[in-house]
Amino acid sequence: VVSLPVFVTDGKGQSLTGLRAEDFSVEDSGRPVQIVGFREIDAAAPLGVEAASLPPEARRQFLLLFDLSFTGVSGLMRSRRAATEFIHTGLGPSDLVSVATFSATHGLTLLTTFTSDRVQLQRAVATLGVLQRDRQADPLGLAYDLTEVGAALSDTLPEEGSVPDAIRAVQLRYQRTQEIAYRQRVLALLDGLGSLAKALDAVQGRKQVIFLSNGFDDTTLTGEQGQ
């Protein structure tokens, strides 16, 4: 016997209720398969003791994925507030939630497995693994983060007529290095999402990933496409 979760919505995305086993047909490699059991579950309905016996595939499962590489401090604060509100008011009694972070430096980090413990979930969101954002460290120790140094470099140079060619060449090389590093971070994110998909495939039931990120400049992958 195989448990098969089914989520049915209408044209407006609203859940349909009142369905019966006769409303469904199941095929295995083109051959009809008998439905030996059927159960309708309302995620918002109180379950009480019954929730403990509810199989994972019959529950809604959410993964809150925080991007630490392409999201600034203000963006992370907004993401944490939104996630906290979602955990506090947007979940049903039977829902399971997991919290994870992605960092181009540290990869994917699972802070909590799928759980219904709201206290642990809120703590994981509040700390995000000590909130370690990616930064480009200065090996000389003169700056904490070199990520934004290149953007301000042109403002600190003398007038263009007096700038030696060697300094301009250094600036161009630094800019190219930054572009290469940025592209590598984007590719690391895509590889990380692929690994995450493979890992989630081992978890029974339907998983819904909520990705909290400021996003990245996709021209590093596609090139300039014009307007």
N, C-alpha and C positions, 0 to 999 in steps of 0.2 A: 504494500500500500504506500503510495507516494502522496505527500501533502503538497498541494498546488495552490499558492495564494493568488487570488484574483481581485483586481481593483477595477471596478466598473464605474465610468463617468459618462455623463451626457455631453451634448455638444457645447455646453457652457462650462464644462469641467466640474460640475457638481456630482457628488456621489449618488448612485442609484440604490434604492433600498427595495425590499419586498421581493427580491428575486428568489427563485427556487432552483433545485437541481435540474429540473426539466428545461430551464432556460439556457443551459450550457451543453456544449458537446466537446468532448476531449478526444484527440487522435494521437496515436503513437506511430510514427512513420507511415501515416496515412490510414491506419487501421483504427476504427472506433474503439474506445476504451470505456468500460462501465464505470460510472460514478457511484461508489459504494457509500459515500458519506458526504454530507453538505452542512455547512454552518455559516450563518451570517453574523458578522462581528461589527459592532458599532464602536469605533475607537473612543468616542466621547462618553460612552455609557460607563457608569461605575461597575467595576467587576468584583471588588472585594476579595474574598479568599479564592475565587475562581481564577484570578489573574495569575496565581502561582503555577497553575496547571496549563496555562495557555502556551502553546508551542511558539518558538521565535518566529516561524514563518507566518504565523497568524497575527503578528504584531506589526505596527509601523516602526521602521528603524531609520533613524536619522544620523548622519555623520556630519558634525560641524567641523569644517576644515578651514583653518586660519592660515593665510599666506603671510609669512613673515619677511619674505624677500622683496616683494613689490608693493608693500603697503606701508605707508608712513605711520608715525606715532598717532596722529589724529585719526587716521583711518582705522587703526587697530582699536582705539578707544571707542569709536562708533560701532565697530564690529562686535566688541565685547558687550556693549550696552544692548545691541539688538539680539545677540545670542542669549544674554541673561533674561531678557524679556520673553524670548521664545520659550526658554526652559520653564519660566515661571508661569506663563499664561497660555502658551500655544500647544502644550502637550496634553494628550489624553492619558488616562490611568494606565493603559497597557503599553504605551509607547516606550521604546528603547532608544537611547541616544549615546553616541560616542563622540569624543572630542580629540582632534588631531591637529598638528601644525605641520607646515611645510617650510623648509629653509633650504636654499640652494647650497648652503654650507653643510648643514647637518642632516638634510634629507627629510623624510617623513617621520614624524614622532607621534606615536599613539599615546595620548595622555590618559584616556580611559577607554575601556572596552564598552560594548553596548550594555547599558545599564539603565535601570529606572531610578537609581539613587540620585535625587535632585540635588542634594547637598554636595555630593562629590562632583557632579557636573558643574555646578555653579563655582565651586572652588577651582576646578580645572580651567574654566573660562576666565576667572578672575586673575589667575597667575600665568596661564599659557606657558607653562614650563619656564618660569622666571622671566618670560617676555624677552628672550634673547634674539634680537633682530640681527640680520646679516649686516656686516659692515666691512669696508675695505680698510684693513688696518695698515698703518704706516710702519714699515719695518724699522725706521729710525726713531719711532716713538715721538715724533714732533706733532702729530695730529692723531686724534682718536679715530676719525673716519675720513678716508680720502674720497669717498663716493662723490661728494659735491665740490671737491677742490677744483676739478677741471672746469666746471661751469663758471667759477669765479676767477680763473686764472687770467682771462683776457682783460678783466677790469684792473688787475694789479700791474700789468705791463706798461712800459713807457709808450709814448706816441709811436705810431707804426713806422714812421720814417727813421726812428732811432733804434728800432729793435733789430738786433743782429739776426742774420739768417739762421744761425745755429739755434737761437732760442725759439724761433718760429718752428723750426724742424722738430725740436723737442716737444713743443706744444702739440703739433700734429701727430707725432708718434704717441703721445699720451692719450690724445683723443681716440686714435685708432685702437689703442689698448683697451680703453674704456668700452668702446663699442663691441670688441671681441668678448670682453668679460661679461657684458650685458647679455649678449647672445647666448653665451654658455649658461648663464643663469636661467634664461628662458627655456633652453633645451633641457636643463636639469628639472625644471618644473614639469615639462611634458613627460619626461621619463618617469618622474615621481608619480604623476597621475596614472600612468600606465601600470606601474607596480601596485598602486593602490587598487586599481580595478581588479587585478589578478588576486590580490589578497581578499577583497570583498566577495569575490566569486565563491570563496570557500564558506562564506557565512550564509546559512539558509534564509530564505525569504527575500523580500524586495528591500533594497537599500536606497535611501534618498540622500544624496550628498549636497550639503549646503556650503558652497565655496565662498568664503569671505575674503575679498581681495580688491585692491585698487586697479588690478589689471596691468598688462604690460604693452609696450609698443610692438605690435605685430609686424611692423615693417622690417624688423630684424630677421623675420622668417620669410616674408613674402616680397620684400622690396617695395619701393614706392609704386603705388598704383594710380596716382593722380587723385582727383576729387572723387 
